[in-house]
Amino acid sequence: MRGGSPYEEGMERVTDADAERASNEATDWLILLEEEPDDAELRRRFEEWLKARPENESAWASTRRFSEMAALLPAAREAGVVATTTRAGAQVLSMRPRTAARRWAMPALALAAAACLALWAGPAMLLQWRADHVTGTAELRQVDLPDGSRVTLAPASAIAVAMADDQPGRRVQLLSGEAFFQVRPDPARPFRVTARDVEATVLGTSFDVRLGSDDVAVSVEQGIVAVASAGAPIESAEKLVAGQFVRVTTGGAAMRGSEQPELVAAWRQGQLYAQETRLGDAIDQLRRYFGGTIVLTDGGLAERRITGAYNLADPEDALRGMARVHGAKVRRVTPWLLVVSAS
């Protein structure tokens, strides 16, 4: 908040700028005091700061309150809100860095984060109920299907499998995230993957399907894939060969393109390759690797394009690299909250 519109606090007039300064300083003090709780000199300087101005006491009380809320977020995450589902035939491959984060202070954004967590928990539990296989943050999983095909699930992804010997076809529904399919050939039983209203049909091939917030992307590493609206005749499908992809928006518009086949599903090797990709879409993919929340404050920034290779094993560093292309800033509010804004 900027500007000088004053409001009354006690006997003094406090501007918005004063309140913002006090809030930022309160956050800094909380971090310092948690890092050095036995430092008497630090405590003395803190007490001086607290009594120096009336807005400091108010900011400190708010910061402590929001910090207590923030502390609940990782606990809720570990308690099972983002628990993963493991079925027979699944092998878990973790990409999560083995580092322990200290508890940091969260300013006013903690209230919104806590509310978002409460709203998100319901859909997450419903997804758990619908899915046969689910991955968590920064987790990859290889799943061997009954027909001999293999699926590699990207982080924060889920699939439902409908496949039995007495069924005429083989079906997998991508419920969220992204998955790479290595399909065992069987001319008598087409293999179909459905994501929202898009269906990809193959006999035997390797391809990737990604379910975005407003589109579905299908990319082919090997073989031929037919992509059409779910339920549409195969004759109307887009035929893709190795190195080709198609993105279908929720409105039904399709955009074809090409890339090197070896770059298809590069996330399996811990890489994100962007080729004139919307920054908002790239950040959506990074969110699946970051054990917290990434907030993009500028809608115009989300529409900017980036090209490059980014290391998914360090999502925060990757995010900073993406933002740097357009002069944007990444603020690490807590270990679980990154805020991206235009500079």
N, C-alpha and C positions, 0 to 999 in steps of 0.2 A: 504494500500500500504506500502511495506516495502523496506528497502534498502537505499543506499546512492547516487543514481544517481542524480547529481545536475542539476538544470536548472537556468537560469538567471532571476532575478527579481530586477529591478532597478540596483543599483550598487553592490548588494550582491548576492552571490551564495546560493540558497536555496535548500536543499535536499528534497527528497520525504518524509523522516521522519519528517523534519521540517514542511512541508506543512500539513502533517497528524496531527501533534501535534497542529498546529495552528487551524485547522478545528475543532478538538475536543474541544479545549479551547473556540473557538468562540461559539460553541453550548452551552457549559456550561454558558458562559456569557449571552447569549440570555435568557436562562431559568431564571437565577438569576435576570436579569433586569426586566423581565416580572412579576416575583413574587414580587419584591420590587422596583417599579418604582420611588418611592419618597425617596429612600435611598441615600443621598448625598455622604456618604463615599464610598458606593458601586460604584456609578457613577465615583468618583475620581479614584478609583483603576482600573476601567474599562478603563478610558482614559489613564492611565499609561500603562496598558497592550497593548492598541491599538497602542501606539506610540513606544513601546519597540522594535519591530522588523517589518520589511517591510511586511513579510508574514502575520502578524496579520491583517493588514488593508485589504488585499486581501481576507483572510479567512472570516473576518467579513462581507464584502460586499456580498460574495457568500452565507453565512449563512442567511443573511437577505432576500436575493432573494428567496432562497429555502423555508424559513419559510413562506413567503407570498404565495407561491404555496401550501404548506402544509395546510395553513388555508382554502384553497378552497375545500379541499377534504371532510371534514365533512359537509360543506355547500352544496356541490353537493349531498352528500348522503341524507341529509334531504330534499333537493329540489325535490326529487322524482326519482333519478336514480335507487334507490332500493325500490321504492314504491311497496306495496303489493296489490294483487287483492283480493277483498272480494265479494263473491256471496252469494245468499240466502242459509241458512242452515249451515253457517260456524261460529264456535266459536273460538275466538282468545285467546290463552294462552301464555303470554309473559314470557320468562326466562331471559330477559335482566336485569342485575343489575341496580338498581336505583341510579347510581352515576354519577355526572357531572364531566367531564374531563376538566382540564384547557388546554388552547392552549399552546402547547409546540413547540420547534423549531425542524425542520426536516433538517438534513444535506443532502448531495448530492443525497441520495436515493429518495428524494422527486420528482426529475425530472422524474425518472423512474416510480414512483407511479402515478404521474399525467398523464403520457403517457398511462399507463396501464388502468387508469380509462376511458380515452377517447376511447380506443379500446374496453373496456368491455361494455360500455354503449349501443352500438348498439345491440349486442347479447342479453343483458338483456331486452331491449325494445321488441325485437322479441319474447322472451320467454313470456313476459307479454301478447302479442297479441295472442299467441297460447294457453295459459293456461286458464283453468276455475277457478283454485284456486292456489294461490301463497303465500308463506310465506317469511318473511324477516329474517334478522339476529336475532338469539336467540328467534325466534317466533315459537310456536307450534299452530296448528289449527286443530280443529275437524270439519269434514265435513260430514253431513248426506246426503247420496245419494238418488235418487228418489226411488230405490228399497228397501230401508230400511237398507242397509248396511252403515257402518261408516268407514271413513278414517281419520287417524290422520297424519297430515303432520309434518315432522321434519323441523327445520329451513332451510332457503334457498332452498326450495323445490317447485316443481310445478307439477300439474297433469292436464290432459285434460280428460273429461268424455264424453262417447258416450253411452247413456242409455235412452231408451224410451220403452213404453209398446208395441209398434208395432214392435220392433226389436227383433230378435231371441236370441240375447245374451246380455251380459252386459260387457262393455269394459271401461277400464281406462288406459291411457298412462301416465307413469311416465316420465316427461320431464327433471327433474333434482332433485337431492337430494335423499330423503328417505321418505317412507310412510308405515304406518302400517294399514292393512286392516282387518276389522271384517265383514265378508260376511254373509248376510242373506241367509239361504238355499233356493234354488229353483232348483230342479233337471232338470226342463225343460229349464232353462236358465243359462248355465255355466257363471261364472264370470272370465274374463280374464284381466290380467294386463300385459302390454307390456312395457319393458324398453330396449331401443336400439333394439337389435336383439333377445332378450330373452322374452319368454312369459310364464307366470304362469297361470294355469287354475285350478279353484276350483268350487265346488258346494256350500259349506258352511264351512268356517273355519276362523282361525285367523293367519295371516302371515305378514312378513315384506319384503319389496323390497328396496334395496339400489342401486342407480346408481353411480358407482365410475368413476374415470377418465379413467380406462382401464379395468373395469369389472362390472358385475352385480351380486349382492348377493341376494338370496332368503332364508329366514329363517322361519321355521314353529313353531308357538306356540301351535296350536291345529288343529286337523284334518289332511287332506291329500292334498298335492299340487303337481300337475304335472308341471314340468319345461322342456321346449323344446325351440328350435329355433322358432322364430315367423313364423307361417305358416306351421310348420312341423306337421305330423300326431301325434295324442295324444298317439299312441302306442309306439312311439319312445321317449317319455318323461321320464325324471328322476322323480321317485315317491318319495316324501319326506313326512315323518310323523313328529309328534311333537318332537321337540328337534333336528331336522336335518336341515342342510343348504347346499346350493351349491353355489359356485362362478364360474361364466362363464366369461372367458376373452374375449376381443374383437376378439381374434383369434379363439375362439370357444372351447378352452380347459376348462374342467369342473373339479372342485375339491370339493368333498363332505366332510362334517365334522359333528360334533354333539356338542351341548351345552345344558345346562339346559333350558327347555322351558320357565321358568320364567325370563330368561335373554334376551329373544328375544325382540328386540326394547326397551332395557332398557333406551334409551334416553327419553322415555315418563316419566320416573321418575327422569330425570336429571342426569343419569349415563351413562358413556361410559365404557363398559367392553371390554378389549383387551385380546385376547388369542393367543399368538404367532403371533400378528398382525404386519405388516410392520409399522415402525414409520411414513413413508410417508403417508400411508393410514389413520392412526390415526390422523395425523395432518390435513389431508383433512377433516375429520369429525369435528375437532375442529374449523376449519375455518368458519363453518356455525354458530358458536356461538360467534365468536369474531367480534366486530364491526370495523374491520380494515383489515390489511393485515399481514399475517404470511409468512415470507420468510425463506425457508430452503436452505442454501447455499451449502450443501454437499450432492451430489447424493448418495455416499456410506452410509452416515448416514440414508438416507431415507429407505435403504434396511434392516436396523437393526430391530430386532424383540422385541416387548414389550408384557408383560402380566401384567394386573392389572386393578383396578377400578379407574375411574377419574371423578371428579365432574364437570359437564358441566356448572353449574351456575357460575364457576370461570375459564373460559378457559385459562387465562394466568397462573394461578397456576397449572392447569392440564398440560399445555404445559411444564412448568418447571419440573414437576414430570416425564413426559415422557423423557425429555432430560437428566435428572439426571441419569437415568438408564444406559446410555452409556457415561456418563461423558461429555455430550455436554453442551453448554452455550446458554442461551436465553438473548438477549440484547433488552431492551425496548427503542427503539429509540425515539418514541413518543407514546402517548396513542393509536395511530392507526397503529403502525408499530412495530412488533416483529420480530427479526432476530435470527434464530437458526443456530449455527455453532459448529463444532467439537472443543473441547478445545485444 
